[in-house]
Amino acid sequence: MKRVVIFLLPALLAFSSLTAQDTSTDGDFSRWQFRLRGIVVTPDESADIEAIGGDVSISTAVVPEFDITYFFDKNWSVELILATAKHDVEAIGTEANDIDLGSVWLLPPTLTAQYHFTGGNFVPYVGAGPNLTLFYNVDEGPIADDVDYDTSVGFALQGGFDFMLNDKWFLNVDVKKLFLGTDATVDATTALGATVDADVDINPWIFGFGVGIKL
């Protein structure tokens, strides 16, 4: 819970301060920008599974993503990225064969600082910042009695571009790499007579395409 507060409090304070400022166009740039993307979340997963060995397989997900960007000037901005995705999870190649661990929903709010290269309708950008991932609605599958995932604090790298259609509307292509992991505890007392701990790296690539508006 402390990690949740540490991550969210600065973000909430920053956005509360920004909303108190002028939200209109300042000079020749817009302070606020909103995007709606379709994203493909592709985990680059691996795991260190105690006792029974093996690795982990985590499914790809295709979901919508919404983000809010605030510009300090033409080039510098902060972006809050919001999405949630459901992934199927399987322990593979273990001493107990492959184990279906059901599914889990991930909520990974991410706050990135961005630099935008200006000068035309094609506007590339790069970004980096912290990520907080919450795990919820866990379905433990047909074998485990229970599966628990620890909240993760990680880091994100980002790159992409906006292509302006007019003064307000634009298309967006975005790629992110999230460096995140979790400690998972699998209660398999009924099936294996044991509880198994695992150190899981998820580290997904996130590929997005969408539309945005400047206000």
C-alpha positions in Angstrom: 0.0 0.0 0.0 2.9 2.4 0.7 4.2 1.9 -2.8 0.8 2.8 -4.2 0.7 6.0 -2.2 4.3 6.9 -3.1 3.5 6.6 -6.8 0.0 8.2 -6.9 0.5 11.1 -4.6 3.0 13.1 -6.7 1.0 12.4 -9.8 -2.2 13.6 -8.2 -0.5 16.7 -6.8 1.0 17.5 -10.2 -2.3 17.2 -12.1 -4.2 19.1 -9.4 -1.7 22.0 -9.7 -1.9 21.9 -13.5 -5.7 22.0 -13.7 -5.6 25.1 -11.6 -3.7 26.8 -14.4 -5.0 28.2 -17.7 -6.2 25.3 -19.8 -6.5 27.3 -23.0 -4.0 27.5 -25.9 -0.9 29.4 -24.8 0.8 31.3 -27.6 1.3 28.8 -30.5 1.0 25.6 -28.6 -1.9 23.8 -26.7 -1.3 22.9 -23.1 -3.7 19.9 -23.0 -3.8 16.8 -25.3 -5.9 13.7 -25.1 -5.4 10.4 -27.0 -7.4 7.2 -27.4 -5.3 4.3 -28.6 -5.8 0.6 -29.4 -2.8 -1.2 -27.9 -1.2 -4.6 -28.2 0.4 -5.7 -24.9 3.1 -8.4 -25.6 4.8 -9.7 -22.4 8.6 -10.5 -22.7 8.2 -12.8 -19.7 10.5 -15.1 -17.7 10.3 -16.6 -14.2 12.4 -18.2 -11.4 10.0 -20.8 -9.9 11.1 -22.3 -6.7 10.9 -26.1 -5.9 9.4 -27.2 -9.3 11.5 -25.2 -11.7 10.2 -24.2 -15.2 9.2 -20.9 -16.7 6.1 -18.8 -17.3 4.0 -18.1 -20.4 1.8 -14.9 -20.3 -0.7 -14.2 -23.1 -0.8 -11.1 -25.4 -3.7 -8.8 -24.9 -5.4 -6.2 -27.2 -7.2 -3.4 -25.3 -8.0 0.3 -25.4 -5.8 2.9 -23.8 -6.5 6.5 -22.7 -3.9 9.1 -22.0 -3.8 12.8 -20.8 -0.8 15.0 -21.7 0.0 18.4 -20.3 2.6 20.6 -22.1 4.8 23.0 -20.2 6.1 24.5 -23.4 6.3 23.4 -27.1 8.7 20.6 -26.3 8.3 19.3 -22.8 5.2 17.6 -21.4 4.0 14.9 -18.9 1.7 12.2 -19.9 -0.5 10.0 -17.7 -1.3 6.7 -19.4 -4.3 4.6 -18.3 -5.2 1.1 -19.5 -6.1 -2.3 -18.1 -5.6 -5.8 -19.6 -6.4 -9.4 -18.9 -3.7 -12.0 -19.4 -3.7 -15.8 -19.3 -0.9 -17.3 -17.2 0.7 -20.7 -17.4 3.7 -22.3 -15.7 5.5 -24.3 -18.4 8.2 -27.0 -18.3 8.0 -27.6 -14.5 8.6 -30.9 -12.7 4.8 -31.1 -12.4 4.4 -30.6 -16.2 2.6 -27.5 -17.5 0.3 -25.8 -15.0 -2.7 -23.6 -16.0 -2.7 -20.7 -13.6 -5.8 -19.1 -14.9 -5.8 -15.4 -15.6 -5.2 -12.0 -14.0 -6.0 -8.4 -14.8 -3.2 -5.8 -14.7 -3.8 -2.1 -14.1 -0.5 -0.3 -14.9 -0.9 3.5 -14.6 2.3 5.1 -16.0 3.5 8.7 -15.8 6.1 9.7 -18.4 8.1 12.9 -19.0 8.2 13.6 -22.7 10.3 15.6 -25.2 8.5 16.5 -28.5 10.5 17.4 -31.6 8.6 20.2 -33.3 8.7 21.8 -36.8 5.8 20.4 -38.9 2.9 18.0 -39.1 5.1 15.1 -38.1 5.9 15.4 -34.4 8.1 12.6 -32.9 8.6 12.3 -29.2 10.5 10.2 -26.6 9.6 9.7 -22.9 10.4 7.9 -19.7 8.9 7.6 -16.3 7.7 5.5 -13.4 5.1 2.7 -13.6 2.8 1.2 -10.9 1.1 -2.1 -11.7 -1.8 -3.5 -9.7 -3.0 -7.1 -10.1 -6.7 -7.8 -9.6 -9.6 -10.2 -10.5 -7.3 -13.2 -10.2 -8.7 -16.5 -11.6 -6.4 -19.2 -10.2 -7.4 -21.8 -12.9 -8.3 -25.4 -12.5 -5.3 -26.6 -10.5 -4.1 -24.0 -8.0 -6.2 -23.2 -4.8 -5.1 -19.6 -4.9 -2.6 -17.3 -6.7 -1.4 -14.0 -5.3 0.6 -11.3 -7.1 2.5 -8.5 -5.4 2.0 -4.9 -6.5 4.9 -3.8 -8.8 6.7 -0.5 -9.1 8.7 -0.3 -12.4 9.9 2.0 -15.1 8.8 2.8 -18.7 10.5 3.9 -21.9 8.4 5.4 -24.7 8.7 6.6 -28.2 6.3 7.6 -30.9 4.9 10.3 -33.1 1.8 12.4 -33.7 0.8 13.3 -37.3 -1.3 16.4 -37.4 -4.5 16.3 -39.5 -5.4 19.9 -38.7 -4.9 22.3 -35.8 -6.7 20.1 -33.3 -6.9 16.5 -34.5 -4.0 14.1 -35.1 -3.1 10.4 -35.5 -0.7 8.7 -33.1 1.7 5.8 -33.2 3.3 4.8 -29.9 5.7 2.1 -28.6 6.4 1.6 -24.9 8.7 -0.9 -23.0 7.7 -1.5 -19.4 10.2 -3.0 -17.0 8.1 -4.6 -14.3 8.0 -7.8 -12.3 6.1 -9.4 -9.4 6.5 -11.9 -6.7 3.8 -14.6 -7.2 2.7 -17.1 -4.6 0.8 -20.2 -5.9 -1.1 -22.2 -3.3 -1.2 -25.7 -4.9 -1.8 -27.6 -1.7 -4.6 -29.7 -3.2 -2.8 -30.7 -6.4 0.9 -30.7 -5.3 0.8 -30.6 -1.5 2.8 -27.4 -1.5 2.9 -23.6 -1.9 5.2 -22.4 -4.7 6.8 -19.0 -4.9 8.0 -17.4 -8.1 9.9 -14.3 -9.2 8.2 -13.2 -12.4 9.5 -10.7 -14.9 6.7 -9.5 -17.3 8.5 -6.6 -19.1 5.9 -6.1 -21.8 6.2 -4.3 -25.1 3.2 -2.1 -25.8 2.4 -1.1 -29.4 -0.3 1.5 -29.9 -2.2 3.3 -32.7 -4.9 5.9 -32.1 -6.3 9.4 -32.5 -5.9 12.5 -30.4 -7.1 16.0 -29.9 -5.4 19.2 -28.7 -7.3 21.6 -26.5 
